[in-house]
Amino acid sequence: MRLSPQFMRTLYSYIFFIILFYLIPIRKSEYIKNLRSAFPDQSGQWYKRLAKKGYLFFMNEFIRFFAFPKSFDEIDLQVLGRENLDNAFEKGKGIVFITGHIGAWELLSAWLGSNGYPTTIVLAKQKNRGSNKFIIDHRCQFGTKYVYRRSSIDEMYSILEKNEALALASDQDARKRGVFVNFFGKKASTPKGAARFYLNSGCLLIFTLCYKVGKNKYVIDFVPIVPEDGASVESITQSFTKILEKYIRKYPEQYFWFHRRWKTQPIK
């Protein structure tokens, strides 16, 4: 009997889950430590259960990404707020997509490209050249483009000037270069890029993410961010961080708790 590709992907996901959660638990302690910081009132069993769900979720998404484009065609995808996206492009000012390491961000990129929305993703360059090329080729096969984080800032502004979209993941520790905002009740150094692009160019800001709601069922959401007059880098950054936190509280197992989000703290 021939096993279906979906079954095989699920099987591979469980194998990787067992290896990385039980046998070679890379960053498992950091994962649970971050859960404790964000949800201090939960029990030890709750942290362990959620960590298992989180590891398995990301193993599934990792395998699904490797199986593009076929695995992308198999999903049931609902899009919320598409009118917000279309209206933003109609204004002709360029868009900054703000997202975080939550949910199925590779599916989000694939959907934007396959539906003809001109989007350039700001990526961190992988140290291994072969891995870097594979990831870029896989991410861009649907039509999205990319620039590296250390690319010319003028190149990024030129993307906005062409009324295209620039996609930024704005939820990792930005060290001393970041702005400190509240994230789960604690100060977190957060990238300033999205806010600066808005203040310097007048582009539109849209928070977006793709999250899983069932077997092969996902939702993409587009939430406009409209800063008030006189908004600052800090207030804009806090506004989208608050939205991100709302989604994380609803889908905590879909957040990438592996990175050290509160590593940098304000100097007292």
LOGU-696523 format. One record per residue (C-alpha): residue in one letter; x, y, z. Coordinates in Angstrom, 3 decimals. Layout:
{'a'; {X; Y; Z}}
...
! end
This chain:
{'m'; {0.000; 0.000; 0.000}}
{'r'; {1.358; 3.377; -0.998}}
{'l'; {1.352; 5.962; 1.768}}
{'s'; {0.112; 9.465; 0.974}}
{'p'; {2.519; 12.432; 0.942}}
{'q'; {0.553; 14.028; 3.781}}
{'f'; {0.935; 10.908; 5.923}}
{'m'; {4.661; 10.780; 5.226}}
{'r'; {5.097; 14.445; 6.135}}
{'t'; {3.250; 13.847; 9.400}}
{'l'; {5.460; 10.837; 10.119}}
{'y'; {8.644; 12.809; 9.444}}
{'s'; {7.373; 15.592; 11.698}}
{'y'; {6.920; 13.171; 14.598}}
{'i'; {10.365; 11.699; 14.051}}
{'f'; {12.005; 15.138; 14.160}}
{'f'; {9.855; 16.037; 17.175}}
{'i'; {11.051; 12.974; 19.118}}
{'i'; {14.679; 13.679; 18.247}}
{'l'; {14.634; 17.389; 19.110}}
{'f'; {12.335; 17.238; 22.147}}
{'y'; {13.589; 14.077; 23.843}}
{'l'; {16.941; 12.984; 22.421}}
{'i'; {18.730; 16.220; 21.460}}
{'p'; {16.691; 18.911; 23.239}}
{'i'; {18.283; 21.965; 21.620}}
{'r'; {17.117; 25.176; 23.349}}
{'k'; {14.352; 23.302; 25.166}}
{'s'; {15.293; 24.930; 28.477}}
{'e'; {15.186; 28.378; 26.817}}
{'y'; {11.768; 27.575; 25.365}}
{'i'; {10.279; 26.668; 28.748}}
{'k'; {12.044; 29.562; 30.460}}
{'n'; {10.370; 31.991; 28.059}}
{'l'; {6.999; 30.344; 28.616}}
{'r'; {7.444; 30.827; 32.358}}
{'s'; {8.272; 34.504; 31.815}}
{'a'; {5.220; 35.093; 29.633}}
{'f'; {2.772; 32.941; 31.621}}
{'p'; {4.074; 32.942; 35.208}}
{'d'; {0.859; 31.589; 36.763}}
{'q'; {0.773; 28.272; 34.932}}
{'s'; {1.825; 24.866; 36.234}}
{'g'; {4.895; 22.857; 35.316}}
{'q'; {2.708; 20.356; 33.459}}
{'w'; {1.172; 23.193; 31.418}}
{'y'; {4.618; 24.394; 30.307}}
{'k'; {5.628; 20.875; 29.312}}
{'r'; {2.408; 20.204; 27.396}}
{'l'; {2.651; 23.500; 25.555}}
{'a'; {6.310; 22.927; 24.724}}
{'k'; {5.425; 19.568; 23.170}}
{'k'; {2.680; 21.176; 21.107}}
{'g'; {5.033; 23.952; 20.042}}
{'y'; {7.849; 21.639; 18.981}}
{'l'; {5.433; 19.486; 17.006}}
{'f'; {3.818; 22.524; 15.380}}
{'f'; {7.134; 23.851; 14.105}}
{'m'; {8.299; 20.428; 12.948}}
{'n'; {5.096; 20.174; 10.894}}
{'e'; {5.648; 23.623; 9.382}}
{'f'; {9.309; 22.853; 8.696}}
{'i'; {8.392; 19.709; 6.750}}
{'r'; {5.553; 21.500; 4.964}}
{'f'; {7.970; 24.217; 3.840}}
{'f'; {10.328; 21.613; 2.390}}
{'a'; {7.392; 20.121; 0.468}}
{'f'; {6.472; 23.381; -1.290}}
{'p'; {4.799; 23.910; -3.708}}
{'k'; {2.661; 20.762; -3.453}}
{'s'; {2.006; 21.114; 0.275}}
{'f'; {0.879; 24.723; -0.244}}
{'d'; {-1.773; 23.604; -2.723}}
{'e'; {-3.231; 21.156; -0.195}}
{'i'; {-4.184; 23.621; 2.532}}
{'d'; {-7.522; 25.278; 3.270}}
{'l'; {-6.701; 28.961; 3.646}}
{'q'; {-9.056; 31.718; 4.827}}
{'v'; {-8.027; 35.356; 4.433}}
{'l'; {-9.324; 38.042; 6.785}}
{'g'; {-8.919; 41.748; 6.097}}
{'r'; {-7.923; 41.401; 2.463}}
{'e'; {-9.776; 44.647; 1.812}}
{'n'; {-7.296; 46.339; 4.176}}
{'l'; {-4.468; 45.036; 2.022}}
{'d'; {-6.034; 46.111; -1.266}}
{'n'; {-6.981; 49.549; 0.072}}
{'a'; {-3.426; 50.100; 1.282}}
{'f'; {-1.951; 49.358; -2.144}}
{'e'; {-4.481; 51.674; -3.779}}
{'k'; {-3.122; 54.607; -1.759}}
{'g'; {0.207; 54.315; -3.548}}
{'k'; {2.455; 55.004; -0.555}}
{'g'; {4.056; 51.592; -0.161}}
{'i'; {3.419; 49.187; 2.684}}
{'v'; {5.442; 47.766; 5.528}}
{'f'; {4.147; 44.371; 6.566}}
{'i'; {4.894; 43.808; 10.229}}
{'t'; {4.851; 40.268; 11.498}}
{'g'; {6.491; 38.090; 14.116}}
{'h'; {7.724; 34.545; 14.528}}
{'i'; {4.272; 33.153; 15.068}}
{'g'; {2.280; 30.671; 13.056}}
{'a'; {3.059; 29.640; 9.493}}
{'w'; {4.970; 32.629; 8.151}}
{'e'; {6.204; 30.651; 5.136}}
{'l'; {2.581; 30.089; 4.076}}
{'l'; {1.960; 33.816; 4.439}}
{'s'; {4.881; 34.599; 2.131}}
{'a'; {3.707; 31.990; -0.382}}
{'w'; {0.169; 33.382; -0.415}}
{'l'; {1.332; 36.962; -0.988}}
{'g'; {3.554; 35.923; -3.882}}
{'s'; {1.072; 33.570; -5.516}}
{'n'; {-1.623; 36.266; -5.404}}
{'g'; {0.535; 38.872; -7.107}}
{'y'; {1.193; 41.243; -4.195}}
{'p'; {4.678; 42.713; -4.804}}
{'t'; {6.462; 41.856; -1.571}}
{'t'; {10.118; 41.899; -0.557}}
{'i'; {11.054; 40.035; 2.601}}
{'v'; {13.889; 41.289; 4.784}}
{'l'; {15.913; 38.182; 5.657}}
{'a'; {18.841; 37.256; 7.851}}
{'k'; {21.557; 35.629; 5.764}}
{'q'; {22.320; 32.030; 6.764}}
{'k'; {25.955; 31.212; 7.493}}
{'n'; {25.894; 28.070; 5.371}}
{'r'; {25.828; 29.100; 1.694}}
{'g'; {24.022; 25.972; 0.537}}
{'s'; {21.325; 26.280; 3.200}}
{'n'; {20.967; 29.969; 2.472}}
{'k'; {20.436; 29.363; -1.259}}
{'f'; {17.936; 26.570; -0.652}}
{'i'; {15.864; 28.640; 1.778}}
{'i'; {15.812; 31.688; -0.503}}
{'d'; {14.926; 29.662; -3.600}}
{'h'; {12.157; 27.896; -1.706}}
{'r'; {10.763; 31.112; -0.236}}
{'c'; {10.825; 33.013; -3.506}}
{'q'; {9.369; 30.363; -5.817}}
{'f'; {5.901; 31.920; -5.464}}
{'g'; {7.011; 35.381; -6.558}}
{'t'; {8.153; 37.144; -3.401}}
{'k'; {11.566; 38.809; -3.433}}
{'y'; {14.129; 39.345; -0.689}}
{'v'; {16.816; 41.642; 0.664}}
{'y'; {19.225; 40.934; 3.485}}
{'r'; {18.998; 42.823; 6.758}}
{'r'; {22.357; 44.451; 6.156}}
{'s'; {21.399; 45.627; 2.661}}
{'s'; {21.362; 49.305; 1.765}}
{'i'; {18.593; 51.178; 3.547}}
{'d'; {18.126; 53.194; 0.347}}
{'e'; {17.247; 49.970; -1.458}}
{'m'; {14.495; 49.324; 1.085}}
{'y'; {13.081; 52.839; 0.745}}
{'s'; {13.091; 52.443; -3.027}}
{'i'; {10.823; 49.413; -2.648}}
{'l'; {8.292; 51.549; -0.789}}
{'e'; {8.609; 54.347; -3.346}}
{'k'; {7.513; 51.866; -6.029}}
{'n'; {4.346; 51.189; -3.997}}
{'e'; {5.492; 47.709; -3.121}}
{'a'; {5.558; 45.985; 0.260}}
{'l'; {8.468; 45.399; 2.589}}
{'a'; {7.983; 42.557; 5.089}}
{'l'; {9.681; 42.750; 8.489}}
{'a'; {9.689; 40.279; 11.367}}
{'s'; {9.811; 42.702; 14.301}}
{'d'; {9.858; 40.554; 17.406}}
{'q'; {13.446; 39.504; 18.086}}
{'d'; {15.797; 41.049; 20.620}}
{'a'; {17.307; 44.143; 18.966}}
{'r'; {19.964; 44.656; 21.639}}
{'k'; {21.003; 48.244; 22.300}}
{'r'; {19.791; 49.365; 18.852}}
{'g'; {16.168; 48.630; 19.694}}
{'v'; {13.422; 50.522; 21.474}}
{'f'; {12.091; 49.101; 24.732}}
{'v'; {8.388; 48.315; 24.809}}
{'n'; {6.188; 46.175; 27.016}}
{'f'; {5.861; 42.551; 25.944}}
{'f'; {3.985; 40.279; 28.354}}
{'g'; {4.529; 42.869; 31.075}}
{'k'; {8.299; 43.023; 30.639}}
{'k'; {10.549; 45.426; 28.781}}
{'a'; {11.753; 43.973; 25.489}}
{'s'; {14.226; 45.522; 23.056}}
{'t'; {12.371; 45.638; 19.736}}
{'p'; {13.481; 46.609; 16.201}}
{'k'; {12.761; 50.225; 15.240}}
{'g'; {12.656; 49.615; 11.488}}
{'a'; {8.902; 49.523; 10.891}}
{'a'; {8.285; 52.707; 12.854}}
{'r'; {11.140; 54.544; 11.172}}
{'f'; {9.969; 53.596; 7.697}}
{'y'; {6.540; 55.012; 8.544}}
{'l'; {7.855; 58.247; 10.060}}
{'n'; {10.361; 58.863; 7.267}}
{'s'; {8.308; 57.862; 4.223}}
{'g'; {4.631; 57.995; 5.165}}
{'c'; {4.126; 54.383; 4.075}}
{'l'; {1.212; 52.287; 5.332}}
{'l'; {1.649; 49.799; 8.170}}
{'i'; {-0.147; 46.464; 8.253}}
{'f'; {0.317; 43.795; 10.888}}
{'t'; {-0.100; 40.370; 9.311}}
{'l'; {0.272; 36.725; 10.247}}
{'c'; {-0.870; 33.239; 9.268}}
{'y'; {-2.025; 30.889; 12.030}}
{'k'; {-3.306; 27.339; 12.120}}
{'v'; {-6.902; 26.641; 13.186}}
{'g'; {-7.317; 22.970; 12.261}}
{'k'; {-5.868; 20.106; 10.246}}
{'n'; {-4.576; 21.720; 7.047}}
{'k'; {-6.672; 24.804; 7.903}}
{'y'; {-5.049; 28.217; 8.267}}
{'v'; {-6.104; 31.842; 8.563}}
{'i'; {-4.228; 34.872; 7.248}}
{'d'; {-5.097; 38.161; 8.904}}
{'f'; {-4.289; 41.717; 7.775}}
{'v'; {-4.664; 44.325; 10.525}}
{'p'; {-3.986; 47.988; 9.637}}
{'i'; {-1.973; 50.068; 12.079}}
{'v'; {-2.854; 53.761; 11.976}}
{'p'; {-0.569; 55.801; 14.270}}
{'e'; {-1.965; 58.975; 15.774}}
{'d'; {-0.568; 62.391; 14.937}}
{'g'; {2.685; 62.918; 16.744}}
{'a'; {3.323; 59.196; 17.088}}
{'s'; {6.854; 58.179; 18.027}}
{'v'; {9.037; 55.173; 17.305}}
{'e'; {8.170; 53.867; 20.762}}
{'s'; {4.391; 54.320; 20.481}}
{'i'; {4.215; 52.753; 17.018}}
{'t'; {6.364; 49.821; 18.086}}
{'q'; {4.276; 49.321; 21.198}}
{'s'; {1.072; 49.304; 19.135}}
{'f'; {2.046; 46.392; 16.924}}
{'t'; {3.753; 44.543; 19.782}}
{'k'; {0.452; 44.667; 21.644}}
{'i'; {-1.314; 43.108; 18.636}}
{'l'; {1.324; 40.393; 18.423}}
{'e'; {0.926; 39.601; 22.116}}
{'k'; {-2.838; 39.253; 21.661}}
{'y'; {-2.362; 36.570; 19.025}}
{'i'; {0.326; 34.792; 21.045}}
{'r'; {-1.994; 34.558; 24.057}}
{'k'; {-4.599; 32.943; 21.812}}
{'y'; {-2.161; 30.586; 20.056}}
{'p'; {0.822; 30.241; 22.435}}
{'e'; {1.961; 26.926; 20.932}}
{'q'; {2.445; 28.677; 17.574}}
{'y'; {4.983; 31.217; 18.835}}
{'f'; {8.709; 30.682; 18.384}}
{'w'; {9.734; 30.686; 22.041}}
{'f'; {13.225; 29.505; 21.183}}
{'h'; {14.805; 32.946; 20.868}}
{'r'; {15.875; 34.989; 23.887}}
{'r'; {13.259; 37.718; 23.622}}
{'w'; {14.109; 39.503; 26.888}}
{'k'; {17.866; 39.113; 26.662}}
{'t'; {18.614; 42.859; 26.551}}
{'q'; {17.325; 44.957; 29.401}}
{'p'; {17.311; 48.757; 29.930}}
{'i'; {20.267; 50.211; 31.785}}
{'k'; {19.063; 51.249; 35.224}}
! end
